[in-house]
Amino acid sequence: MTKPMPDNSRHREVVDAWAARLPPDLPPEQVIDAFEDAFNRLWQRARKTLGDITLIAISDRVLSTASRQFSVLDAISTRDGGLDLDKLRERASEADGAELLLATKFVLTEFLTVLGKLVADILTPALHAELANAADVEAAADKDLQS
């Protein structure tokens, strides 16, 4: 008996749980930092199986789709080893933190969805665990700052 494949809504739930663990009303710079950490964790885990070239192609596709909905994402490009967020950081002061968080959630969800479809969700449990770990790191860092 085969397990049913997670659909986009399961990826969305995991990404929403990651975002819910972030402190509310994060400034754009910190949203970018949290996104970078989360995306890098996913990239590094998927890289073991797929390699940089495949992940660059997937990321380019995801960013193309995402930037049609969120123009702020035009400032992101891909490179070996992940995303290049330098231009986005330069424009961070012009961005709304809540909108930026929504955009980054879209990117993470799409990235997980495309990866899941590509490899028949074989990596999905490991990728979801990586995102949960990213959320734990962010929550722990916030807790340390508050104490």
Stockholm file with secondary structure:
# STOCKHOLM 1.0

chainA/1-147         MTKPMPDNSRHREVVDAWAARLPPDLPPEQVIDAFEDAFNRLWQRARKTLGDITLIAISDRVLSTASRQFSVLDAISTRDGGLDLDKLRERASEADGAELLLATKFVLTEFLTVLGKLVADILTPALHAELANAADVEAAADKDLQS
#=GR chainA/1-147 SS CCCCCCCHHHHHHHHHHHHHTSCTTCCHHHHHHHHHHHHHHHHHHHHHHHHHHHHHHHHHHHHHHHHHHCGGGGGCEEETTEEECHHHHHTGGGSCHHHHHHHHHHHHHHHHHHHHHHTTTSSHHHHHHHHHHHHHHHHHHHHHHHC
#=GC SS_cons         CCCCCCCHHHHHHHHHHHHHTSCTTCCHHHHHHHHHHHHHHHHHHHHHHHHHHHHHHHHHHHHHHHHHHCGGGGGCEEETTEEECHHHHHTGGGSCHHHHHHHHHHHHHHHHHHHHHHTTTSSHHHHHHHHHHHHHHHHHHHHHHHC
//
